[in-house]
Amino acid sequence: MKKMKVSLIILYSLLIILCFGVFSSGNMGNVSSRSRPAVVNIGVIFTHESTIGRVAKLAIKEAVKDVNSNSSVLGGTKLVIEMQNSNCSGFLGMVGALQLMETNVIAIIGPQSSVVAHIISHMANELQIPLISFAATDPTLSSLQFPYFVRTTNSDLYQMAAIAEIVDHYDWKQVIVIYLDDDYGRNGVSALDDALAKNSCKVNKAGLPPGPGVSRSDIMDVLVKVALMESRIIVLHANPSLGLMVFSVAHYLGMMGEGYAWIATDWLSSVLDTSSVLSSETRNSMQGVLVLRQHTPDSDRKKEFFSRWNKLTGGSFGLNSYGLYAYDTVWLVAHAIDSFFNQGGIISFSNDPRLSATEGGNLNLTEMSIFDGGPLLLKNILQSELVGLTGPIKFNPDRSLILPSYDVINVIGTGFRKIGYWSNKFGLSILPPETIYPRPANHSRANNKLFSVVWPGETVIRPRGWLFPNNGRLLRIGVPNRVSYREFVAHEKGTDNFKGFCIDVFTAAVNLLPYAVPCQFISYGNGRENPSYMELVKLVATGFFDGAVGDIAIVTNRTRIVEFTQPYAASGLVVVAPFKKLNTGAWAFLRPFSVALWGVTAAFFLIFGVVVWILEHRHNDDFRGTPQQQLITILWFSLSTLFFAHREHIVSTLGRVVLIMWLFVVLIINSSYTASLTSILTVQQMYSHIKGIETLKHGNEPIGYQVGSFAERYLIEEIGIQKSRLVPLGSPEEYAKALQLGPKKGGVAAVVDEAPYIELFLSTQCKFRIVGQEFTKSGWGFVFPRDSPLAIDLSTAILKLSENGELQRIHDKWLLSRSCSLDSAELESDRLHLKSFWGLFLICGLACFIALFIYFLQIMRQFCHGHGTPAEDSSVISSRSKRLKTLLSLIDEKKDPSKRERKRRKMEDPFSRQSGL
């Protein structure tokens, strides 16, 4: 019985499980059939017969085949594509898009053309149908204006950044861009213009008319204008058919030879990758061209697909990068649709009431419906992450692909050679981007590297990048017509010729250039006064002159509007003023030391004597005696060390240490005094109350400056000197006259001018000297418009002139220093005269006189005191001769021997002690 109950329980359980399973299976089957249709329609629109279209058509078909054969992607739902041919026409592209949208497609792959993409993106926005393009590279197709437009290839924003870095890598400063004048061409060139502007590169543009009706004659007209421009760096941004025609015409015009550099965007790499055989004429017309190609990392899947491609096509046409992107785009859409279904998305459409209200015609607009699941499908597309044939597929927040990169290739012979890579993270590199992505980003110019290039004309020498156009026009070079200092630059009257130091330097530099510089010198100025150099510089900036040659200082406000060459002469503002000779005088021996130093030195002599007396008083008999004797000993000992003539013996250790240190100090003082006094007595001393620019700044005396010089502006704006104090001077003669008159007689206290002028002025004017230091540092250079390549080449030539000594030879030819004729009465000889020492002799004479006077006073006192005349003797000794004789005998009389003996013993004791040792 129990067994029967157990069997029944098990049977009921099995029935319940079976029923539940059947119910569950049926319910899931209903959900699956409701959310995953058997077929999903995808529209595809591009130009079928174009270079990119032929490859994309086959790549898309193969991708759809692979997706449908992989059950793990769409779970049994088949992907069906509806293709439309835009035929590179915006109108036909719009018509094809409308036809696709009538068939209830949920996404459109394409278009290939940026022009078509602009048009149908508006329809995609209205009908909420994602538009996924694998070839529209126009950077203005932004996500803000076209939220349903998704680009699965790199924007031209990155391609133009790569071209800008190539231009900067080769130090080119001028570029000509030949472009297709449509949305694709104009917007791409605009991005290139922005990228080149960061490197201060000038861009000239030449547009080509779009459409199939462009002839060789039209292209020749454009290229002839390009040939007349200076730049020889040409960027070609066009479509394949038009681009190849440009190369053919350029080759015919000789514009593919040495000196030119051509950079083609990725349209040419598509041609090279796709066309299995190009004619020899086509190959020859593009030799040496640099080409960009979208980089796709190598992988096993990519190699297998290439092998499969060759089998499919039989080698009739190759696979380019756009074909790989087209293949990956199908897989991206398939994965997004799969996620759409997994999230419960349902393919449904609703009518647009605005279209329903539209009346008239046979347009049948009501057939176009809004895809309700469009926002969800778009979200899944943008959030997709997969690895395709082109590498990782993932979108940045701005909807661009992550890690954009390009190959840089060089067309050589019958093929091409890869010379490097460009990536947005590292710039130019010779390493594949995927191998260096793990490293920290480093976009510095120093790390940019490329392999060697074979340029047009089969040369490996980097093109200079520009050339004077062969249109017969000479460069207009402005030259200041100076009135003074004509050694620098001078106009030969009655001719168009100029001469001078600056002209010779310019001519020598131009002769070192590897090309001719056709130019003519044009005089600037009225010939009555020096012209304004700032106005001359402005004329170069505005294009009136193509350059300026002369003694033109390189200063900040000028460098903002023009380009200067390397300085060919050092310059800077200095102050020149009158001077007077400073005579040594009778008390010149006191000048080596200041009053304070004399006082401190005297005080330390006394302090040293007192210190030694304190240290020696208890031990040394030489420092003992009456207070008067000890004071005399202190003074004598300290002062005698000045001449190392002290005779007192030092017995204490501390005293000896102090004495050694003091003798060292005395040695330094003696040496310094001797050197300073020697300089004062033998070197001529010049004196001027003006010490430099600071003296002029804080004074109120008039200051001279050269007419036309930047010194006027500098003194007013930088130094802060009032304009009313400045006096314009036009020649060296006016300099000398104004300085000699001085401020009190209508002249000037000093003249401020550039060092080269002052050096030339002082070579003939010996009454004036430069006072203070040069207070500005600048130089003279030749002037050209901003970003002029001629300025760079001339700078290199000036450096060569400096290195080979030619610049110095030109300087010596025109500006060799001439010694001014000196009057023998004007400058004194270096011989010493009595007037320099009579003060010393006076002091010594006074000391002798005073000592003798005191001595005779003591004698007379002793004579009167000891030899007075009593009354009894007055009658005996009455003659003058007797009194004189008595006085002379007193002078000659020996002092008390007892006193002399004590003094002698005191002096001899140290010697006896030393001899006893």
Number of C-alpha atoms within 10 A of each C-alpha: 6 7 8 9 10 10 12 12 11 12 11 11 12 12 11 12 11 12 12 12 12 11 12 12 12 12 12 11 11 11 12 14 11 12 16 23 15 12 11 19 17 22 23 26 27 30 22 20 13 16 21 24 22 18 26 28 20 18 24 23 16 17 19 19 14 14 20 19 13 12 12 11 18 24 14 15 16 21 19 16 20 15 19 21 19 23 20 21 16 18 15 15 26 20 15 21 27 17 16 24 24 14 15 21 22 26 27 25 27 31 29 29 26 24 20 26 29 21 15 23 24 16 18 24 18 14 22 23 27 27 27 28 26 28 27 25 25 25 18 20 21 16 15 10 12 20 19 26 27 26 25 26 24 24 20 23 20 22 25 23 21 26 23 23 19 21 21 18 15 12 15 23 22 22 26 20 23 24 25 23 18 17 19 24 25 17 21 24 26 15 21 23 21 17 20 23 14 10 15 15 20 17 19 15 16 15 17 21 15 15 12 9 8 13 11 14 10 13 20 18 10 16 19 14 10 21 18 14 18 18 26 26 23 23 24 25 27 25 21 18 14 22 20 19 18 24 23 22 19 20 18 12 14 13 24 25 18 18 20 23 25 23 23 22 23 25 21 25 24 24 21 20 16 21 16 12 13 13 8 10 10 14 19 19 23 24 25 28 25 29 26 26 25 24 21 22 15 13 13 9 12 17 12 11 17 15 11 12 19 14 11 13 13 10 14 12 19 21 26 21 25 25 26 25 27 31 26 24 25 26 21 24 23 23 21 24 25 20 20 23 20 13 12 13 18 17 19 13 17 11 15 16 10 9 14 13 10 11 11 8 7 6 9 13 19 16 16 21 23 20 25 19 17 24 15 18 25 25 15 20 23 18 16 16 15 13 12 19 22 23 19 15 22 20 19 11 11 9 17 19 18 14 18 19 27 25 25 28 22 25 23 20 14 12 12 17 15 18 18 21 27 32 23 19 17 21 23 27 20 16 14 19 26 15 9 13 13 8 9 9 12 13 14 10 13 8 12 20 18 18 14 12 21 18 25 27 17 15 14 13 14 17 17 18 21 21 19 19 15 12 9 8 11 15 16 18 21 24 28 26 23 25 19 19 17 14 16 20 23 23 22 11 9 6 7 11 14 19 14 20 21 27 20 19 24 18 10 18 21 19 14 16 14 8 10 11 14 13 13 15 21 20 18 20 18 12 14 11 16 22 20 15 23 15 12 22 23 16 18 23 21 12 12 13 22 19 28 26 22 24 25 25 24 23 16 9 9 18 13 10 16 20 25 27 21 20 18 20 17 14 22 19 23 23 26 28 25 23 17 13 13 12 16 20 16 16 13 18 20 14 14 18 16 10 11 9 11 12 11 12 15 13 11 13 20 17 15 19 21 19 16 21 23 14 20 22 16 11 13 15 14 20 24 16 12 9 9 8 12 17 17 12 20 21 16 17 24 25 18 13 18 17 12 13 12 13 14 15 16 18 12 15 11 13 16 16 10 14 19 11 10 18 15 11 12 18 15 12 15 13 11 14 17 14 12 14 18 13 13 18 20 13 13 15 13 12 14 15 12 19 16 21 22 12 13 19 14 10 12 14 17 21 27 26 23 23 21 18 20 20 20 22 13 15 20 15 12 10 13 12 20 13 14 10 14 19 18 16 19 20 16 19 13 15 24 20 13 22 24 19 13 17 16 10 10 13 21 26 23 29 26 23 22 25 20 20 20 21 17 17 19 20 15 16 19 14 16 19 20 21 20 15 13 16 12 14 12 16 20 23 26 25 30 26 23 17 17 21 22 21 21 15 18 22 20 16 22 23 15 15 20 13 11 10 10 16 22 16 14 18 18 12 13 15 19 13 13 11 11 12 10 12 8 8 7 9 10 12 12 10 8 12 12 10 13 16 17 15 17 15 12 12 11 12 12 12 12 11 12 12 12 12 12 11 12 14 12 12 15 16 12 15 16 12 10 10 14 11 13 8 8 8 10 11 10 9 12 11 10 9 10 11 13 11 11 14 18 10 11 17 15 9 9 9 10 8 10 9 9 12 11 11 11 12 11 13 14 11 13 16 13 11 10 9 8 7 6
